[in-house]
Each structure stands twice: as C-alpha cells, then as structure tokens.
Amino acid sequence: MSKDPESPKPAGHRRRRIPRSFKDLTPSNHFNPRTFFREMVWKALIARPTGSVKVPTFPTLREDQMALTWIGHASFLVQFEGLNALIDPNFANWLFLLKRLRRPGLRIRDLPPIDLVLLTHAHFDHFHRPTLKKLPSPAIAVMPWGCGNLAKRLGFSRIVELRWWESFGHGEWRVTLVPAHHWGARTLADSKRGWGGFVLEYRGRRLYHAGDSAYFPGFREIGERMRPEVALLPIGAYYPDTFRTVHMGPDEAVKAFQDLGAKWFVPMHFGTFKLSFEDLEEPPRWLKELAHEHRIASKVRVMEEGVPERF
C-alpha cells in the first residue's frame, strides 16, 4: 500500500478517477446551472424541514456496552462507559446554498462532555468548523493527514493526523484510519489533504465509520484486518451514476457490508442535505428492499435522529 498522501492506493484498488471538479461528477445534461439550482437549491428552499429535535436520554453503560446516537447525515455520537466520541459532527442549517432538510436529532447543548472527535475528511458536510467551534471543549481530534491546520483554534487540546492503517490511542481506546475511495480536497484546488474511514476500538468492541466512499475492494481488507462489529455505511448521493465514483448506493453498501463481515449495518449519509438527484426517501426504502432480498434485514438498523440505541 502506498503511503503517498497525494495518490494513496489501497490493496485491491479499483481504477476510478478521483474528480477534479464538479463537472467530473456528472455529465453536462445532468449538471448544468439551471438543473442544479432547481433541484438542489430552489426545491430545498421552499421545502419545510422534517424530523424533530429531541432532548435525548442517554443510557447508562457498563463494561463493554456501546450506544449510538445518529445526529443526521454522517454525524454520530458514540458512547462507551468512560468515553464519548463524536464522528463528523455537523449541526448546520445551511451548507452555502444547500439547506438542511432534516433537523439535527439533538442540540449541541444537550451533548455530553466530548472526549474524542473523529473527522473523516475535509469536505464541508463532514468537517464543519462552525459546529466544531461550538463543541464544549473536546479533548482530542483525530483526522487524516493534511487536515490539522483546519482544526486549529477550534478548542481542541490535541490534534492528531493519521495516514491509512496508522493508529492512535489513549487509555482503553484506539482509533485507526482506514482507506476509502473518495477524495479529500476542501476546495477544488486543494490536493494535499487526506481522507478515509475510522475503526474505533474500546474494550474489545469495534465500530467502523466509512466516512464517504465509493465501493472498492478495500472493504474486504478492512474486514479482514479490523473485524468491525458495527458498520456505519453511506447509502446516499449516488444518482446519476457518475456520482458513484465517490459515493455508494444501497446496492453497493450491501456488498460493502458483506465484505466487512460486520454484525450490524447502520446506514448514514442520506436524507439530510440534497447532494444528488435521487429522491431523499429512496435510499432507505431501497436498502430495506435489498436487505430482505439478501436476508440481512435483521442486521440492518435504520436509526432515528436523536434516539440513542444500544449495540
């Protein structure tokens, strides 16, 4: 596996060109200014946000018990006895022209004290600096190479950058950055930042958050090397098919879950922001249909924002 931060290629890498511009993501008949404004901006502008903000009741955990709370999009609170971790927290109502269409499941002020923040890459919907500024004094932030300067002056006591397969730990927890097929630039001309997913380990439990990723054979390697128990996998922003160079639909996410060999499949990255052209309700509907076809329905847990669940 190459450690070159500009062009990393995991074992079993499938040749899929990383986009250099928005034009690379979609053919011209899909991605023209008029279509973009109508589908992504105007329809969202006149739509009323759905979902409800809750005051969650976080469970009391013992020994190796784990709880997840989905905040929305790719944002999760992960809790163990003695550890509260946030992954890709984003409480934004707007991402530039893109309006949030489902409310966050809880408010920032209702979060417990945060020990660890994991940031999978520098895209604005995952690395949201205004949210990070409002977090109540999180201790440690872990992120891919080249992203550390974005986290300065956000209140973290320590900032850790990792390359693929590198790990960092403290006390009873350890986190490993694993490959993904995506890209890490915060702006179109920014090519020095990394990306990936994370495996968080605590007292024998292992949770995997894929960040953003297209399907690639690296999921099998992650499963073989890390053996995650819970897999948080993206299922949205896949249509038109040119978006699949960097994202997965539910069909490929099911294949990734099978490659990983995990016990639980928790879908994410759908329904919150209008990032592509499929209907917002289609990814979970299609996933449930596929789960029955593949006889994994009992392993798929579609969470409700703001409602903690034990795993």
Stockholm file with secondary structure:
# STOCKHOLM 1.0

chainA/1-311         MSKDPESPKPAGHRRRRIPRSFKDLTPSNHFNPRTFFREMVWKALIARPTGSVKVPTFPTLREDQMALTWIGHASFLVQFEGLNALIDPNFANWLFLLKRLRRPGLRIRDLPPIDLVLLTHAHFDHFHRPTLKKLPSPAIAVMPWGCGNLAKRLGFSRIVELRWWESFGHGEWRVTLVPAHHWGARTLADSKRGWGGFVLEYRGRRLYHAGDSAYFPGFREIGERMRPEVALLPIGAYYPDTFRTVHMGPDEAVKAFQDLGAKWFVPMHFGTFKLSFEDLEEPPRWLKELAHEHRIASKVRVMEEGVPERF
#=GR chainA/1-311 SS CCCCTTSCCCTTCCCCCCCSSHHHHSCTTTSCHHHHIIIIIIHHHHSCCBSCCCCCCCCCCCTTCEEEEEEETTEEEEEETTEEEEESCCCCSEETTEEBSBCCSSCGGGSCCCCEEECCBCCTTTSCHHHHHHSSCCCEEEEETTCGGGGTTSSCSEEEEECTTCEEEETTEEEEEECCBSCCCSSTTCCCCCBCEEEEEETTEEEEECCSCBCCTHHHHHHHHHCCSEEEEECCCCCSGGGGGTCCCHHHHHHHHHHHTCSEEEEESCSSBCCSSSCTTHHHHHHHHHHHHTTCGGGBCCCCTTCCEEC
#=GC SS_cons         CCCCTTSCCCTTCCCCCCCSSHHHHSCTTTSCHHHHIIIIIIHHHHSCCBSCCCCCCCCCCCTTCEEEEEEETTEEEEEETTEEEEESCCCCSEETTEEBSBCCSSCGGGSCCCCEEECCBCCTTTSCHHHHHHSSCCCEEEEETTCGGGGTTSSCSEEEEECTTCEEEETTEEEEEECCBSCCCSSTTCCCCCBCEEEEEETTEEEEECCSCBCCTHHHHHHHHHCCSEEEEECCCCCSGGGGGTCCCHHHHHHHHHHHTCSEEEEESCSSBCCSSSCTTHHHHHHHHHHHHTTCGGGBCCCCTTCCEEC
//
